[in-house]
């Protein structure tokens, strides 16, 4: 499973981008796709993440 960091995340708008550690293009992430262990669905800039990548009509999405 890919790993990376949160490039930025706008909690008010509910989306942001992840920077994969392999240098591939940034990946869009929506709040509805965040899985947290009993916590809030929130990401912080620079936070380390593990994610799955799928495709939508606009490109890769976590």
C-alpha positions in Angstrom: 0.0 0.0 0.0 1.4 3.4 -0.9 2.8 5.7 1.8 3.2 9.5 1.8 2.4 12.7 3.5 -0.4 15.2 3.5 0.5 18.0 1.1 -2.5 20.1 2.3 -6.0 19.5 3.6 -8.8 22.0 3.9 -11.1 20.8 6.6 -13.8 23.4 5.8 -14.0 22.2 2.2 -13.4 18.6 3.0 -10.6 17.7 0.6 -6.8 18.0 0.0 -3.9 16.3 -1.6 -1.4 13.6 -0.6 2.2 13.5 -1.7 3.3 9.9 -2.3 6.8 9.1 -1.0 7.7 7.5 -4.3 7.6 10.9 -6.1 4.6 10.1 -8.2 2.0 12.9 -8.8 -0.1 14.1 -5.8 -3.3 12.2 -5.1 -6.6 13.9 -4.3 -8.3 12.9 -1.0 -11.9 13.6 0.1 -13.0 13.6 3.7 -15.5 10.8 3.0 -12.6 8.4 2.2 -10.6 9.0 5.4 -10.5 6.1 7.8 -9.5 6.9 11.4 -9.4 4.6 14.5 -12.2 6.2 16.5 -11.0 9.7 15.8 -12.2 12.7 13.8 -11.9 12.5 10.0 -9.1 15.1 9.8 -5.7 15.3 8.2 -2.8 17.7 9.0 -0.2 19.1 6.6 2.9 17.0 6.9 1.1 14.0 8.5 2.4 10.6 7.4 -0.3 8.5 5.8 -0.9 5.1 4.2 -3.5 5.0 1.4 -5.0 3.1 -1.5 -5.2 4.8 -4.9 -8.1 4.6 -7.3 -9.1 6.5 -10.4 -12.0 8.9 -11.0 -12.8 11.1 -14.0 -10.3 13.7 -12.8 -7.3 11.4 -12.1 -5.9 9.5 -9.1 -7.9 9.6 -5.8 -7.1 8.1 -2.4 
